[in-house]
């Protein structure tokens, strides 16, 4: 009926073949060769089963399939599974299957799978049964409410930990704080510089193109400096901080959770919030405004370089910047950055603490940390914009 | 199925070498853990590599399965040197054996059936139903068929190890390498796992190479053992475990098999107060 060869470097003699000879209610399936997952996988299994199904027709009642294995040289686990599949199909149709000339050495193998019906589960045996849309909607809502509640509880724990740190500054793990600040801050300088430089260039060019139509290139400095100090500097830095450090905090604490290290802290009487979260939170609060200020300066510098192309000298550009920017603008940007740092560090630690089990859970925590951080950053930025509009801050 | 016998067939080692290790050095750069190892594993036997903690058992195993490149030496698996093999030849050698890692190393994002099916999906052209049936057969062999849809995180450590054995058997390899199968398991689960190993070995004729230092397991499953020593960086004993326990003239070997403490660490027994 069909023949197949191994796809890999195996002797040419290693082939398998099946031939179904039907005669009314009786059929003889002659198997020969080497039966394993490779030889069966080249369509031999499927074509044999198709031929069997065609022969069985609508009803297999009283039909007997004799499988002759005299010419079978080798049968491994896949070969045994093939025979079991044939037997199951035969019995499901009301027929019978007999094995002829099977080498005795395969008897224990076949015996292990009796009764074979266990190997063919009825549909929907999955214990993760499918749920209706309504149930899934309810569970999703419950999950959202629980998440919001957990975030509020976590905010309370953070506030408590910050209060404790203010009362007991000597007990804060300052070494961890410095390590995190170096990793999240100093190590982030190259990427922050690059992004800030390019944002400055792009912003200056885009502004100059528009303003040139009115002969107002000199006002690019006013536009760019306000945008960078009040909005783009803090926002871009926060996004980079979220991508780098929030994910890192979540993955680090998540791995510790998976390895029961957080449990070890709890059972050792050490508050994981104070031990793990507080140093990261303080580092985030310190590092984000500094990075933001650094980003502002790089952005202004790159914009001033760009404006040279429009014959706007450095001095003119910087004089315009100094006239436009007030302390209020800088403080507004830095305050936002401080809040962003708090959010990014806090969310990263929260997602890390919420990690489930397994490697996939750590990846999920890191993803959730970044996504939640970005959503909260944009929300807080929006709230800040409204407050600035109303109060002028 | 017709004419099935329930009696258990016993497959015994046929004497031919299925693995041959020649002049193997284990280590990195100047940090040599084991040197000039020479031994062979016979087809169908359960071969145990044992020794104290830190003697290089797991490192030796990782050299044997091609995860690490040894500084010197050869590891022949069914006549092909895995150390020098590359490309298609290496790929072909890799299909000849399965490995169970110490922690099971099941893929956490897949259920047990998907874990076992994975290698069939990668290496064969079987249909999904055909692959699932083969995977169910493997899970049935290790007694986990009812748990096929469970995620690894939902089952116990012992079950994870059994599932890892089922996954290692997916392509019906000739050899199974097991790294510390009993580590961290309670005595009952450990004994059950030993019986699973024995059953697979005797019924399917699969050769086992097991790294362990669990004495009950060694005495239950091992046909032959080699014992590694950290100080001499080599094999200090080879043979049947019972024989080594009763007849070895090497003190360290006797200590190991009789659970004796190292001479230097044996606390002196305080003298009984006179009555």
Interface residues (C-beta under 8 A of the other chain):
Chain A: X8 X9 X36 X37 X38 X40 X41 X42 X43 X45 X46 X76 X77 X78 X80 X81 X82 X83 X84 X85 X87 X97 X98 X99 X102 X104 X105 X107 X108 X109 X110 X111 X112 X113 X114 X116 X118 X119 X120 X121 X125 X126 X127 X128 X356 X357 X358 X359 X360 X361
Chain B: X1 X2 X3 X4 X5 X6 X7 X8 X9 X11 X88 X89 X91 X92 X95 X108 X109 X120 X123 X124 X125 X126 X127 X130 X133 X134 X136 X137 X138 X140 X141 X145 X148 X149 X150 X152 X153 X169 X171 X172 X203 X204
